[in-house]
Amino acid sequence: MIPFNKPHLTGKETHYIYDAVKTGKLSGNGKYTKLCQTFFENKFGFKKCLLTTSCTDALEMAAILIDIQKGDEVIMPSYTFVSTANAFVLRGAKIVFADSKKDHPNIDENKIESLITDKTKAIVPVHYAGVACNMDKIMAIANKYNLFVIEDAAQAIDSYYINSKGEKKVLGSIGHLSAFSFHETKNIISGEGGMLVINDESYLDRAEIIWEKGTNRSAFFRGDVDKYGWVDVGSSFLPSEIISAFLYAQLEHLDDIQNRRKHIWKIYKTELEEWSKQNKVKLPVVPKSSTNNAHMFYLVCNSLNDRSKLIKSLKEQNVLSVFHYLSLHKSPFYAKHYQGDELINCDLFANQLVRLPLYYDLTDEQLNTIIESIKQITL
C-alpha cells in the first residue's frame, strides 16, 4: 500500500537529539529551541518566533495575547481544522464562520465585511494548502474596523503572498500574529510541534511571558531582571529540546525538501490535466497572488459519490487517498450554535475534495503508479 503520508528523516535528527540530551537541558528554550527560532527570524524576516508544542498551542497563545473575552466574535472559514476555532472558543468567543471561495477552500474575502458586528475582535484567515488568502483585502478590512488579524499558517511554511504591485510577503508575516504547524503531515516536521510568530512589536514581551507559563523566566535568564515570578496568565507552551532538535535537522534541509515536494506536485498537475477534464474533476488552483509551497495536491470531484468511488478504487489498487475537513459549522459540537447563512462552498469542499499522497520519500515510480491508477478510473 502506498501510504497517504510518510514522515521524512533528513539523517541528523537522532544526532541532534543525542546532542540535546548531552547538554543536560531538555525542558525547552535551550540550544535547539533558539537555533530554530533564529533560523525562521533570519530566513523569513519574522520579528519574533516562539516554538510551541503544536500549532494549536500557538493559536491559543494568540487568543490570549489579543485578550479574547467571553462574547467576542472571531471570523474564520468553516472549512478548516478544529484547532483554528477551538483556540478562541476556549476563551469564550463566538465563532462567526465565513464561506470559502468558489475555486479554492480559502476564506472568501468578499464575505467578511458583512459578518462584522460591534462584537467582532479578530479575523483568522487560513492559508489552505499553503496558498495565500487575499491579505491586502483582509488587512484593509481589519484596519477599517480596528480588528486583529491572526494568520493560520499551519500549512504555509515557505509560501508567499504577492500583492498587486508584485511585492512578495512571506505568509505569516502580514497579520498581527501567525501560527505554524510542524505536525508529521506538514512539509517540515517534528512529530508534533508549532510556532507563534509575533509581527506586532507591542506583543513581543507579553508573548514570551505567556509562553513561559505566565512568568518572566526568560527575562531572568537573560539577566534583564534579578528574579522571576508569576506576572501574567500563561501555560506550558514551549516544546522540549528533543522536539526542537528534531525540527532543526529538518530546517537544515528546507530547500531540498521543498524542491522535492514541488517536483511531485508539478508531475501530478501535468499528468492529471487531461484525465481531470474528462471526468469533471478540478485540480488545485494557485492564483497569481500566491506562490506554491506544495503542501498538498488535491482533487475536487463532481460529487460526494464520485469522491467515494475514487477513494475506494484507489484503495483497491493499494493507494491510500483521504478526504479532509468537515465544515465546522455543521459539526456535532457547533451546529446547535450556528445561525448564519448556508456556506455552500465550504460544504462542497467538505464533500468533494480528496487529497493524494505527497511526501518527500514518494518515489517517481510510486508517483507514476498513483497517476496510472487514477487514469484507469472513470467517474
C-alpha positions as CSV (number, residue, x, y, z in Angstrom):
1,M,0.0,0.0,0.0
2,I,1.3,3.4,-0.9
3,P,0.5,5.5,2.2
4,F,-1.0,8.9,2.2
5,N,1.9,10.3,4.2
6,K,5.3,9.1,5.4
7,P,7.5,11.2,7.7
8,H,10.8,12.1,6.2
9,L,14.1,11.9,8.1
10,T,17.0,14.0,6.9
11,G,19.6,12.0,8.7
12,K,20.7,14.2,11.6
13,E,17.5,14.1,13.8
14,T,18.8,11.4,16.2
15,H,22.3,13.0,16.3
16,Y,20.9,16.4,17.4
17,I,18.5,14.7,19.9
18,Y,21.6,12.9,21.4
19,D,23.4,16.3,21.5
20,A,20.4,17.9,23.2
21,V,20.4,15.1,25.8
22,K,24.1,15.5,26.4
23,T,23.7,19.3,27.2
24,G,21.8,18.3,30.2
25,K,18.9,20.7,29.4
26,L,15.8,19.1,27.9
27,S,12.9,21.2,29.2
28,G,12.9,23.7,26.4
29,N,14.2,27.2,25.4
30,G,17.6,25.8,25.2
31,K,20.2,25.4,22.4
32,Y,17.9,23.9,19.7
33,T,14.9,26.0,20.5
34,K,17.0,29.1,20.0
35,L,18.6,27.7,16.8
36,C,15.2,27.0,15.3
37,Q,13.7,30.4,16.2
38,T,16.8,32.2,14.9
39,F,16.5,30.3,11.6
40,F,13.0,31.5,11.0
41,E,13.7,35.0,12.0
42,N,16.8,35.2,9.7
43,K,15.4,33.3,6.7
44,F,11.9,34.9,6.6
45,G,12.4,38.2,8.4
46,F,9.8,37.4,11.2
47,K,10.2,39.9,14.1
48,K,9.9,37.2,16.8
49,C,9.3,33.5,16.7
50,L,8.4,31.2,19.7
51,L,8.4,27.5,19.2
52,T,5.4,25.7,20.7
53,T,4.3,22.1,21.2
54,S,1.7,22.5,18.4
55,C,0.1,24.9,16.1
56,T,-2.9,24.6,18.4
57,D,-0.9,26.0,21.2
58,A,0.3,28.8,19.0
59,L,-3.2,29.7,18.2
60,E,-4.2,29.5,21.9
61,M,-1.3,31.9,22.7
62,A,-2.6,34.3,20.1
63,A,-6.1,34.2,21.6
64,I,-4.6,35.1,25.0
65,L,-2.4,37.8,23.5
66,I,-5.3,39.7,21.9
67,D,-7.3,39.3,25.1
68,I,-10.2,37.4,23.7
69,Q,-13.1,37.6,26.2
70,K,-16.5,35.9,26.5
71,G,-18.9,37.3,23.9
72,D,-16.2,38.5,21.5
73,E,-16.7,37.4,17.9
74,V,-14.0,35.9,15.7
75,I,-14.4,35.5,11.9
76,M,-12.8,32.5,10.2
77,P,-13.6,30.0,7.4
78,S,-15.7,27.0,8.3
79,Y,-13.6,24.7,6.1
80,T,-10.6,24.4,8.5
81,F,-9.2,22.2,11.2
82,V,-10.9,22.4,14.6
83,S,-7.9,24.0,16.3
84,T,-8.5,27.2,14.4
85,A,-11.8,27.6,16.2
86,N,-11.0,25.8,19.5
87,A,-8.3,28.3,20.4
88,F,-10.9,31.1,20.6
89,V,-13.8,29.0,21.9
90,L,-11.7,28.2,24.9
91,R,-11.5,31.9,25.7
92,G,-15.3,32.3,25.4
93,A,-15.5,33.7,21.9
94,K,-18.3,33.2,19.4
95,I,-17.1,31.9,16.1
96,V,-18.6,33.5,13.0
97,F,-18.0,31.3,10.0
98,A,-17.4,32.6,6.5
99,D,-17.7,30.7,3.3
100,S,-14.8,29.6,1.1
101,K,-14.1,30.9,-2.4
102,K,-15.8,29.1,-5.3
103,D,-12.5,28.0,-6.7
104,H,-10.4,27.5,-3.6
105,P,-11.0,26.5,0.1
106,N,-9.6,29.8,1.4
107,I,-11.9,32.2,3.0
108,D,-13.9,34.4,0.6
109,E,-12.6,37.9,1.5
110,N,-15.6,39.4,-0.1
111,K,-17.9,37.8,2.5
112,I,-16.0,39.1,5.6
113,E,-17.2,42.7,5.9
114,S,-20.9,41.7,6.1
115,L,-20.2,39.5,9.1
116,I,-18.6,42.2,11.2
117,T,-20.5,43.5,14.2
118,D,-19.6,45.7,17.2
119,K,-18.5,42.5,19.0
120,T,-16.1,41.4,16.3
121,K,-12.5,41.3,17.6
122,A,-10.4,39.3,15.0
123,I,-10.2,37.7,11.6
124,V,-8.4,34.4,11.2
125,P,-7.6,33.7,7.6
126,V,-6.4,30.1,6.9
127,H,-3.8,29.7,4.1
128,Y,-5.2,26.4,2.9
129,A,-2.7,24.1,1.1
130,G,-0.1,26.9,1.6
131,V,-1.9,29.1,-0.8
132,A,-2.3,32.8,0.3
133,C,-5.6,34.3,1.1
134,N,-6.2,37.8,-0.3
135,M,-4.2,39.5,2.5
136,D,-4.4,43.1,1.1
137,K,-8.2,43.0,1.2
138,I,-8.3,41.3,4.6
139,M,-5.8,43.7,6.2
140,A,-7.8,46.7,4.7
141,I,-11.0,45.4,6.3
142,A,-9.2,44.8,9.6
143,N,-7.7,48.3,9.6
144,K,-11.1,49.9,8.8
145,Y,-12.8,48.2,11.7
146,N,-9.8,48.1,14.1
147,L,-9.6,44.3,14.2
148,F,-6.8,41.9,14.8
149,V,-5.6,39.5,12.1
150,I,-4.2,36.2,13.1
151,E,-2.9,34.1,10.2
152,D,-3.4,30.4,10.5
153,A,-0.3,29.4,8.5
154,A,-0.3,25.8,9.6
155,Q,0.2,24.6,6.1
156,A,2.0,27.7,4.7
157,I,5.7,27.4,5.5
158,D,7.9,28.9,2.8
159,S,5.0,30.3,0.9
160,Y,4.4,33.9,-0.2
161,Y,1.6,36.4,-0.9
162,I,2.2,38.6,-4.0
163,N,0.3,41.9,-3.9
164,S,-0.9,44.0,-6.8
165,K,2.5,45.7,-7.1
166,G,4.2,42.4,-7.5
167,E,5.8,42.6,-4.0
168,K,6.2,39.3,-2.1
169,K,5.5,38.9,1.5
170,V,6.1,35.6,3.3
171,L,2.9,34.1,4.7
172,G,2.8,34.5,8.5
173,S,4.4,38.0,8.4
174,I,1.4,40.0,7.4
175,G,-1.1,39.7,10.3
176,H,-0.5,40.9,13.8
177,L,0.2,37.3,14.8
178,S,0.5,33.9,13.0
179,A,0.7,30.2,13.8
180,F,2.6,27.4,12.0
181,S,2.5,23.6,12.3
182,F,5.3,21.0,12.3
183,H,2.9,18.1,12.6
184,E,4.2,14.9,10.8
185,T,1.9,15.6,7.8
186,K,3.4,19.0,7.1
187,N,6.4,19.9,4.9
188,I,8.8,20.4,7.8
189,I,8.1,18.2,10.8
190,S,8.9,17.4,14.4
191,G,6.1,14.9,15.0
192,E,4.0,17.4,16.9
193,G,5.2,21.0,17.0
194,G,4.3,24.5,16.1
195,M,5.4,28.1,16.2
196,L,3.9,31.5,17.1
197,V,5.1,34.5,15.0
198,I,4.8,37.9,16.6
199,N,4.7,40.7,14.0
200,D,3.3,43.5,16.2
201,E,6.1,44.7,18.4
202,S,3.7,45.7,21.2
203,Y,3.2,42.0,21.9
204,L,6.8,40.8,22.0
205,D,7.4,40.9,25.7
206,R,4.0,39.6,26.8
207,A,4.2,36.7,24.3
208,E,7.3,35.5,25.9
209,I,5.7,35.6,29.3
210,I,2.6,33.7,28.2
211,W,4.9,31.2,26.6
212,E,6.8,30.7,29.9
213,K,3.8,29.8,32.0
214,G,3.0,33.4,32.8
215,T,6.4,34.1,34.3
216,N,9.2,36.4,33.3
217,R,11.6,33.5,33.4
218,S,13.2,34.2,30.0
219,A,14.0,37.8,31.0
220,F,15.6,36.4,34.2
221,F,17.8,34.0,32.3
222,R,18.9,36.9,30.0
223,G,19.8,39.0,33.1
224,D,17.1,41.6,32.4
225,V,15.5,41.1,35.9
226,D,17.1,39.8,39.1
227,K,14.4,37.3,39.9
228,Y,11.3,35.9,38.2
229,G,7.8,35.3,39.2
230,W,4.2,35.0,38.1
231,V,3.3,38.2,36.2
232,D,0.5,37.2,33.8
233,V,-1.7,34.3,32.6
234,G,0.1,31.6,30.6
235,S,0.7,27.9,30.2
236,S,3.4,25.5,29.3
237,F,3.5,26.2,25.6
238,L,7.2,25.7,24.8
239,P,8.4,22.4,23.4
240,S,11.2,20.2,24.8
241,E,14.6,20.3,23.4
242,I,14.1,16.9,21.9
243,I,11.3,18.3,19.6
244,S,13.4,21.3,18.7
245,A,16.5,19.2,17.9
246,F,14.4,17.1,15.6
247,L,13.0,20.2,13.9
248,Y,16.4,21.8,13.4
249,A,17.6,18.8,11.5
250,Q,14.6,19.3,9.2
251,L,15.2,23.1,8.8
252,E,18.7,22.5,7.6
253,H,17.2,20.7,4.6
254,L,14.3,23.0,4.0
255,D,15.2,23.9,0.4
256,D,15.8,20.2,-0.6
257,I,12.5,19.1,0.9
258,Q,10.6,21.9,-0.8
259,N,12.2,21.2,-4.2
260,R,11.2,17.5,-4.0
261,R,7.7,18.3,-3.0
262,K,7.3,20.8,-5.8
263,H,8.6,18.3,-8.3
264,I,5.9,15.8,-7.2
265,W,3.2,18.4,-7.2
266,K,4.1,19.5,-10.8
267,I,4.0,16.0,-12.1
268,Y,0.6,15.4,-10.6
269,K,-0.7,18.6,-12.2
270,T,0.7,17.9,-15.6
271,E,-0.1,14.2,-15.8
272,L,-3.7,14.5,-14.5
273,E,-4.7,17.5,-16.6
274,E,-6.4,15.6,-19.3
275,W,-8.0,13.0,-17.0
276,S,-9.5,15.7,-14.8
277,K,-11.2,17.3,-17.8
278,Q,-12.6,14.0,-19.0
279,N,-14.0,13.2,-15.5
280,K,-15.2,16.7,-14.5
281,V,-12.6,16.8,-11.7
282,K,-11.0,20.1,-10.7
283,L,-7.3,20.4,-10.0
284,P,-5.7,22.7,-7.4
285,V,-5.8,26.4,-8.1
286,V,-2.9,28.6,-7.3
287,P,-3.7,32.3,-8.0
288,K,-1.2,34.8,-9.3
289,S,-1.3,36.4,-5.8
290,S,0.4,33.3,-4.2
291,T,3.4,31.1,-4.6
292,N,3.0,27.3,-4.2
293,N,4.8,25.5,-1.4
294,A,3.5,22.1,-2.5
295,H,2.0,21.3,0.9
296,M,-0.7,19.1,-0.7
297,F,-2.1,18.0,-4.0
298,Y,-5.9,17.6,-4.1
299,L,-8.7,16.8,-6.5
300,V,-12.2,18.3,-6.3
301,C,-14.7,15.7,-7.6
302,N,-18.0,16.5,-9.1
303,S,-20.0,14.9,-6.3
304,L,-19.7,13.0,-3.0
305,N,-20.4,9.8,-4.8
306,D,-17.6,10.4,-7.2
307,R,-15.2,11.1,-4.4
308,S,-16.2,7.9,-2.5
309,K,-15.7,5.9,-5.7
310,L,-12.3,7.5,-6.3
311,I,-11.0,6.8,-2.8
312,K,-12.4,3.2,-2.9
313,S,-11.0,2.5,-6.3
314,L,-7.5,3.8,-5.3
315,K,-7.5,1.8,-2.1
316,E,-8.3,-1.4,-4.2
317,Q,-5.2,-0.5,-6.2
318,N,-3.1,-0.1,-2.9
319,V,-3.1,3.7,-3.0
320,L,-4.3,5.5,0.1
321,S,-6.1,8.8,-0.5
322,V,-8.1,10.8,2.1
323,F,-10.7,13.5,2.3
324,H,-10.1,16.5,4.5
325,Y,-12.2,18.6,6.8
326,L,-15.9,18.5,7.6
327,S,-17.4,22.0,7.7
328,L,-17.1,23.2,11.3
329,H,-20.4,24.9,11.3
330,K,-22.1,21.5,10.7
331,S,-20.0,19.7,13.3
332,P,-21.8,17.9,16.2
333,F,-20.3,20.4,18.6
334,Y,-21.1,23.7,16.8
335,A,-24.2,23.0,14.7
336,K,-26.5,23.9,17.5
337,H,-24.9,27.3,17.9
338,Y,-24.7,28.2,14.2
339,Q,-27.3,30.7,13.0
340,G,-25.6,32.1,9.8
341,D,-26.2,31.6,6.2
342,E,-25.7,28.3,4.3
343,L,-22.0,28.0,3.4
344,I,-22.2,26.4,0.0
345,N,-18.6,26.3,-1.0
346,C,-17.3,25.1,2.4
347,D,-19.8,22.2,2.1
348,L,-18.8,21.5,-1.4
349,F,-15.1,21.1,-0.5
350,A,-16.0,19.0,2.6
351,N,-18.0,16.6,0.4
352,Q,-15.9,16.6,-2.8
353,L,-12.2,17.2,-2.0
354,V,-9.7,14.3,-1.9
355,R,-6.0,14.5,-1.1
356,L,-3.4,12.4,-2.9
357,P,-0.2,11.1,-1.3
358,L,2.6,13.8,-1.3
359,Y,5.7,13.4,0.8
360,Y,9.5,13.6,0.3
361,D,10.2,9.9,0.1
362,L,7.4,9.2,-2.5
363,T,9.5,7.8,-5.4
364,D,8.9,8.6,-9.0
365,E,7.9,5.0,-9.6
366,Q,5.3,5.2,-6.8
367,L,4.1,8.6,-8.2
368,N,3.7,7.0,-11.6
369,T,1.7,4.1,-10.1
370,I,-0.6,6.5,-8.4
371,I,-1.2,8.5,-11.6
372,E,-1.7,5.4,-13.7
373,S,-4.1,4.1,-11.1
374,I,-6.2,7.3,-11.3
375,K,-6.2,7.3,-15.1
376,Q,-7.8,3.8,-15.0
377,I,-10.8,5.2,-13.0
378,T,-13.8,6.7,-14.8
379,L,-16.1,8.8,-12.7
